[in-house]
Amino acid sequence: MFDGKGFADRAYTPLGYYETYKPALGLYTARLLAMKSDIELFGNLLNPIEPFAILYNSDLQGVGDLNIETASLIAIALYSDLPT
């Protein structure tokens, strides 16, 4: 399901865009479990997405708007006081 750029699941298939909240949840979970390789993987994936939006393409370009739910998950995953 994870293809190195995002989660290419059923939601990905129709439009060809990844959902930004999914790597944010991956990073949050990796930080909770202190899984260093996954922390690096998901952190490196989230940081270059420009602009942050609810969707992004394989070039890490944000697509669409940014809603409060996605923004909150990104902020918690990247900036909370969790183990790294």
C-alpha positions, -999 to +999 in steps of 0.1 A: +000+000+000+028+025+008+047+031-024+075+055-012+055+086-020+023+079-001-005+054+005-017+042-029-050+027-016-085+028-030-089+065-022-057+071-043-067+052-074-096+073-089-077+106-089-041+097-086-036+119-056-023+109-021-041+120+010-018+141+032-033+130+065-021+094+060+017+100+062+010+124+091-007+095+109+022+073+100+047+098+114+027+102+146+025+065+151+062+060+143+071+087+169+049+070+195+066+037+189+100+053+185+106+037+151+134+058+139+135+046+103+098+053+099+101+087+116+127+097+091+107+082+062+074+100+070+091+132+081+111+135+049+079+128+030+057+154+047+082+183+050+086+191+013+049+190+004+043+225-010+018+239-002+003+217+025-031+206+012-055+177+018-041+160-013-007+159-030+007+144-062+038+122-067+059+153-072+049+163-036+029+193-048-001+201-027-035+199-045-066+216-033-072+234+000-060+226+035-087+218+060-083+221+098-083+183+103-054+177+080-035+208+093-039+196+129-027+161+121+004+175+103+012+199+132+008+172+158+029+147+138+057+172+131+058+194+162+045+176+192+066+165+221+068+128+212+099+106+212+120+109+181 
